[in-house]
Amino acid sequence: MRYDDQDRESSNIEDRRGRGGGFRIPGGRGVRIPIGGRGGGFSLTTLLILGAIMLFFGINPLDLLTSDGPINFPDIQQMPQTQDVNHRRADRSPLDIPGLPGGGEKSNSNDDMKVFISRVLADTEDVWRSVFKSFGREYSDPNLVLFTGGTQTACGMGMSAMGPFYCPLDRKIYIDLEFYDQLKRRFNAPGDFAQAYVIAHEVGHHVQTLLGIAGRVQELKRGMSEREANALQVRMELQADCLAGVWANLNHQLKNRLEPGDIDEGLNAASQIGDDMIQKRQQGYVIPDAFTHGSSAQRVRWFKTGFREGKMQVCDTFGVPADSL
């Protein structure tokens, strides 16, 4: 992507790195703290300290006495995404979409990444402010929180193992910059635009929140089975992918940001983090009913749709049959 020292950096960055906001839990969302056993266990002072730490993370210390299993942190609300639809009239309101519910340590490299992310976030602000203004609405910028290991959010405890996420309750995006190293090494998705795509996707969830889509989806999910709720969540996630594509198109029109190979980086990232690819890596087989973000093919298709058309109206993932997602 084309950035230089003259490009604006967003002021909506909250840097919590190195504050010791949580435990690091490789590959999991729960933590188990042993008490007693051979060797005498912990002293009273140690237990009091541990209890205070657990309360800070929103964990009830009494759970240690009543459960033999891991202590789980509160769930973070998930947002869903988008897909490819027939071409809509250009003069139509973006709100008028048939079928949509509701109408650690700081290194130099991490500091460079912070600058990059702040410039990408600034570009999302400029694009979405302009889009919202075009149909008589005001865009409210989200904050982006950088953290290390774990951090408190209005949606519960946020952990690095969860990957980047958006919390609709405080309207903030959360990311541990180590995720980008995982994106490159574990998911084979290197490149600056792959990193920008991740931010654009989470901003897409913010757009859904501002338009009332996210709230309506959460209402509908409360009366659904797990299978049905997962399927609706997939549509939400695919819509956020589509909105990320729309942003990439409009941002390039406004600021000439894209370089050869950038879109391929984004498409590769979308493919590598599809539910089917992740399940194959983790367990060796695929369970479609457990998808919450969409398959690799679906994520690629909807990002391409948004990028090709450059209009929010094409991101109607809720109005297409399941076999067309």
C-alpha positions as CSV (number, residue, x, y, z in Angstrom):
1,M,0.0,0.0,0.0
2,R,1.2,3.5,-0.7
3,Y,1.8,5.5,2.4
4,D,4.3,8.2,3.3
5,D,5.1,10.6,6.1
6,Q,2.5,13.1,4.9
7,D,-0.4,10.7,5.4
8,R,-2.7,11.3,8.3
9,E,-2.6,9.0,11.3
10,S,-5.9,8.4,13.2
11,S,-6.1,9.9,16.7
12,N,-8.5,7.1,17.7
13,I,-5.8,4.7,18.8
14,E,-5.7,3.5,22.4
15,D,-2.4,1.8,23.2
16,R,-2.6,-0.6,26.2
17,R,0.4,-2.6,25.3
18,G,2.7,-3.7,28.2
19,R,0.1,-2.9,30.8
20,G,-0.2,-6.6,31.9
21,G,-3.9,-6.7,31.1
22,G,-4.2,-10.5,31.2
23,F,-2.7,-13.9,31.2
24,R,-1.2,-15.3,28.0
25,I,-3.0,-18.6,27.1
26,P,-1.6,-20.2,24.0
27,G,-4.3,-21.8,22.0
28,G,-7.1,-21.4,24.5
29,R,-9.6,-19.1,26.2
30,G,-9.6,-20.6,29.7
31,V,-7.0,-20.7,32.4
32,R,-6.6,-23.2,35.2
33,I,-4.9,-22.2,38.5
34,P,-3.9,-25.1,40.7
35,I,-4.5,-24.9,44.4
36,G,-3.2,-27.4,47.0
37,G,-1.9,-30.8,46.0
38,R,1.5,-32.2,46.7
39,G,4.0,-29.7,47.8
40,G,1.8,-27.7,50.1
41,G,-0.1,-25.4,47.7
42,F,-0.2,-21.6,48.1
43,S,0.1,-19.4,51.1
44,L,-2.8,-17.2,52.3
45,T,-1.1,-14.1,51.0
46,T,-0.6,-15.7,47.6
47,L,-4.3,-16.7,47.5
48,L,-5.4,-13.2,48.3
49,I,-3.2,-11.8,45.5
50,L,-4.5,-14.4,43.0
51,G,-8.1,-13.6,44.1
52,A,-7.6,-9.9,43.5
53,I,-6.1,-10.6,40.0
54,M,-9.0,-12.9,39.1
55,L,-11.6,-10.3,40.1
56,F,-9.8,-7.8,37.9
57,F,-10.3,-10.2,35.0
58,G,-14.0,-10.7,35.8
59,I,-13.5,-14.3,37.2
60,N,-15.3,-15.4,40.3
61,P,-12.5,-16.9,42.7
62,L,-15.2,-19.2,44.1
63,D,-15.3,-21.0,40.8
64,L,-11.9,-22.6,41.9
65,L,-13.7,-24.4,44.7
66,T,-16.7,-25.6,42.7
67,S,-15.2,-26.7,39.4
68,D,-12.5,-29.2,38.4
69,G,-12.4,-27.8,34.8
70,P,-10.9,-24.7,33.3
71,I,-12.2,-21.3,34.2
72,N,-13.5,-19.6,31.1
73,F,-13.4,-16.0,30.4
74,P,-16.7,-14.3,29.4
75,D,-17.6,-14.7,25.8
76,I,-17.0,-11.9,23.4
77,Q,-19.9,-11.0,21.2
78,Q,-19.2,-11.9,17.6
79,M,-20.3,-10.0,14.5
80,P,-21.1,-11.6,11.1
81,Q,-20.3,-10.7,7.5
82,T,-21.4,-10.4,3.8
83,Q,-21.7,-11.7,0.3
84,D,-22.1,-11.0,-3.4
85,V,-25.4,-9.8,-4.8
86,N,-27.0,-8.5,-8.0
87,H,-26.0,-5.0,-9.1
88,R,-28.3,-2.3,-7.4
89,R,-29.2,1.1,-8.5
90,A,-26.5,3.7,-7.6
91,D,-29.0,6.2,-6.3
92,R,-30.4,3.8,-3.7
93,S,-29.9,4.4,0.0
94,P,-27.4,2.0,1.6
95,L,-30.0,1.3,4.2
96,D,-32.5,0.1,1.7
97,I,-31.3,-3.5,1.3
98,P,-34.0,-6.1,1.0
99,G,-33.6,-9.0,3.5
100,L,-31.3,-7.2,5.9
101,P,-32.4,-7.5,9.6
102,G,-33.5,-4.0,10.7
103,G,-34.2,-2.8,7.1
104,G,3.7,-6.4,26.1
105,E,6.9,-5.1,25.0
106,K,7.1,-2.5,22.4
107,S,9.6,-3.2,19.6
108,N,10.5,-0.9,16.7
109,S,8.7,-3.2,14.4
110,N,5.6,-3.0,16.5
111,D,5.9,0.8,16.7
112,D,6.1,0.9,12.9
113,M,3.0,-1.4,12.8
114,K,1.2,1.0,15.0
115,V,1.9,3.8,12.6
116,F,0.7,1.7,9.7
117,I,-2.5,0.7,11.5
118,S,-3.3,4.3,12.5
119,R,-3.0,5.3,8.8
120,V,-5.3,2.5,7.7
121,L,-7.8,3.4,10.4
122,A,-7.6,7.1,9.2
123,D,-8.4,5.9,5.7
124,T,-11.5,4.0,7.0
125,E,-12.6,7.1,8.8
126,D,-12.3,9.3,5.7
127,V,-14.1,6.7,3.4
128,W,-17.0,5.9,5.8
129,R,-17.5,9.5,6.8
130,S,-18.0,10.3,3.1
131,V,-20.3,7.3,2.4
132,F,-22.5,8.0,5.4
133,K,-22.7,11.7,4.5
134,S,-23.9,10.7,1.0
135,F,-27.1,9.3,2.4
136,G,-27.7,11.8,5.2
137,R,-26.1,10.0,8.1
138,E,-23.1,10.9,10.4
139,Y,-20.4,8.3,10.8
140,S,-19.0,7.9,14.3
141,D,-15.4,6.8,14.4
142,P,-14.5,3.6,16.3
143,N,-11.5,3.5,18.6
144,L,-8.9,0.8,18.0
145,V,-7.2,-0.7,21.1
146,L,-3.7,-2.2,20.9
147,F,-3.1,-4.7,23.7
148,T,-0.8,-7.4,24.8
149,G,-2.0,-10.8,26.0
150,G,-5.4,-9.7,27.3
151,T,-7.5,-6.7,28.1
152,Q,-10.8,-5.7,29.6
153,T,-13.6,-4.8,27.2
154,A,-17.3,-4.0,27.6
155,C,-18.0,-7.4,26.0
156,G,-15.9,-9.3,28.6
157,M,-12.3,-10.3,28.8
158,G,-10.4,-10.0,25.5
159,M,-7.6,-12.4,24.8
160,S,-4.9,-12.6,22.2
161,A,-5.9,-16.1,21.3
162,M,-9.2,-14.8,20.1
163,G,-7.6,-12.8,17.3
164,P,-8.7,-9.3,16.4
165,F,-12.3,-8.5,17.3
166,Y,-14.9,-5.7,17.5
167,C,-17.0,-5.1,20.6
168,P,-20.3,-3.4,19.8
169,L,-21.0,-2.5,23.4
170,D,-18.0,0.0,23.6
171,R,-17.7,0.3,19.8
172,K,-14.0,-0.5,19.9
173,I,-11.7,-2.7,17.8
174,Y,-9.2,-4.8,19.7
175,I,-6.0,-6.3,18.4
176,D,-2.7,-7.8,19.7
177,L,-0.1,-7.0,17.1
178,E,1.3,-10.5,17.5
179,F,-1.6,-11.6,15.5
180,Y,0.0,-10.2,12.3
181,D,3.0,-12.4,12.9
182,Q,0.6,-15.4,13.2
183,L,-1.2,-14.3,10.0
184,K,2.1,-14.4,8.2
185,R,3.7,-17.5,9.7
186,R,0.8,-19.7,10.7
187,F,-1.8,-18.7,8.1
188,N,0.6,-18.0,5.2
189,A,-1.0,-14.6,4.6
190,P,1.8,-12.0,4.5
191,G,1.6,-8.5,3.2
192,D,0.6,-5.0,4.3
193,F,-2.8,-5.2,2.6
194,A,-3.6,-8.5,4.3
195,Q,-3.1,-6.5,7.5
196,A,-5.2,-3.7,6.3
197,Y,-8.0,-6.2,5.3
198,V,-8.2,-7.4,8.9
199,I,-8.8,-3.8,10.2
200,A,-11.2,-3.1,7.4
201,H,-13.2,-6.2,8.3
202,E,-13.5,-5.2,11.9
203,V,-14.5,-1.6,10.9
204,G,-17.2,-3.3,8.7
205,H,-18.7,-4.7,12.0
206,H,-18.7,-1.1,13.3
207,V,-20.6,0.0,10.2
208,Q,-23.1,-2.8,10.8
209,T,-23.5,-1.5,14.4
210,L,-24.2,2.1,13.3
211,L,-26.7,0.9,10.8
212,G,-28.6,-1.2,13.3
213,I,-27.8,-4.5,11.5
214,A,-25.7,-5.9,14.3
215,G,-28.3,-5.2,17.0
216,R,-31.1,-6.9,14.9
217,V,-28.9,-9.9,14.3
218,Q,-28.3,-10.3,18.0
219,E,-32.0,-10.1,18.7
220,L,-32.8,-12.8,16.1
221,K,-30.1,-15.1,17.4
222,R,-31.6,-15.2,20.9
223,G,-34.6,-17.2,19.6
224,M,-32.5,-19.6,17.4
225,S,-30.9,-23.0,17.8
226,E,-27.0,-23.0,17.8
227,R,-27.0,-24.2,14.3
228,E,-29.4,-21.5,13.1
229,A,-27.5,-18.8,15.0
230,N,-24.2,-19.9,13.5
231,A,-25.7,-19.7,10.0
232,L,-26.9,-16.1,10.7
233,Q,-23.6,-15.2,12.1
234,V,-21.9,-16.4,8.9
235,R,-24.0,-14.0,6.9
236,M,-23.0,-11.2,9.3
237,E,-19.3,-12.0,8.9
238,L,-19.5,-12.3,5.1
239,Q,-21.1,-8.9,5.0
240,A,-18.2,-7.4,6.9
241,D,-15.9,-9.0,4.3
242,C,-17.9,-7.4,1.6
243,L,-17.8,-4.0,3.3
244,A,-14.0,-4.4,3.6
245,G,-14.0,-4.8,-0.2
246,V,-16.1,-1.7,-0.7
247,W,-13.7,0.3,1.5
248,A,-10.7,-1.0,-0.5
249,N,-12.3,0.2,-3.8
250,L,-13.4,3.6,-2.5
251,N,-10.1,4.2,-0.7
252,H,-8.1,3.6,-3.8
253,Q,-10.4,5.9,-5.7
254,L,-9.9,8.7,-3.2
255,K,-6.2,8.2,-2.3
256,N,-4.6,5.8,-4.9
257,R,-3.5,3.5,-2.1
258,L,-3.3,0.1,-3.9
259,E,-0.2,-1.3,-5.5
260,P,0.1,-4.4,-7.7
261,G,-0.5,-7.6,-5.6
262,D,-2.3,-5.8,-2.8
263,I,-5.8,-7.3,-3.6
264,D,-4.2,-10.7,-4.0
265,E,-2.8,-10.4,-0.5
266,G,-6.3,-9.5,0.8
267,L,-7.9,-12.4,-1.0
268,N,-5.3,-14.8,0.3
269,A,-5.9,-13.6,3.8
270,A,-9.6,-14.1,3.4
271,S,-9.1,-17.6,2.1
272,Q,-6.6,-18.6,4.8
273,I,-8.8,-17.7,7.7
274,G,-12.0,-19.3,6.3
275,D,-13.7,-21.6,8.8
276,D,-13.0,-24.7,6.7
277,M,-9.3,-24.0,6.5
278,I,-9.0,-23.3,10.2
279,Q,-10.9,-26.5,11.1
280,K,-8.8,-28.6,8.8
281,R,-5.6,-27.2,10.5
282,Q,-6.9,-27.7,14.0
283,Q,-8.8,-31.0,13.8
284,G,-8.3,-32.4,10.3
285,Y,-11.9,-32.3,9.2
286,V,-14.7,-29.8,8.5
287,I,-18.0,-29.3,10.3
288,P,-20.1,-26.7,8.3
289,D,-22.8,-26.4,10.9
290,A,-20.1,-25.0,13.3
291,F,-19.0,-22.3,10.9
292,T,-19.3,-18.8,12.3
293,H,-17.3,-16.7,9.7
294,G,-17.8,-18.6,6.4
295,S,-15.8,-20.8,4.2
296,S,-12.6,-19.7,2.4
297,A,-14.5,-19.6,-0.9
298,Q,-17.4,-17.5,0.6
299,R,-15.1,-15.0,2.3
300,V,-13.1,-14.5,-1.0
301,R,-16.3,-14.2,-3.0
302,W,-17.9,-11.5,-0.8
303,F,-14.7,-9.4,-0.5
304,K,-14.3,-9.6,-4.3
305,T,-18.0,-8.5,-4.7
306,G,-17.5,-5.5,-2.5
307,F,-14.3,-4.5,-4.2
308,R,-15.6,-5.0,-7.7
309,E,-18.8,-2.9,-7.2
310,G,-17.6,-0.4,-4.6
311,K,-21.1,0.1,-3.2
312,M,-22.7,-1.0,0.1
313,Q,-25.9,-2.1,-1.7
314,V,-24.2,-5.2,-3.1
315,C,-23.5,-6.5,0.4
316,D,-26.9,-8.1,1.0
317,T,-25.8,-11.4,2.5
318,F,-29.0,-11.7,4.4
319,G,-31.2,-11.6,1.2
320,V,-29.6,-14.5,-0.7
321,P,-30.3,-18.3,-0.4
322,A,-27.9,-20.3,1.7
323,D,-26.6,-22.1,-1.4
324,S,-25.7,-18.8,-3.0
325,L,-23.6,-17.4,-0.2
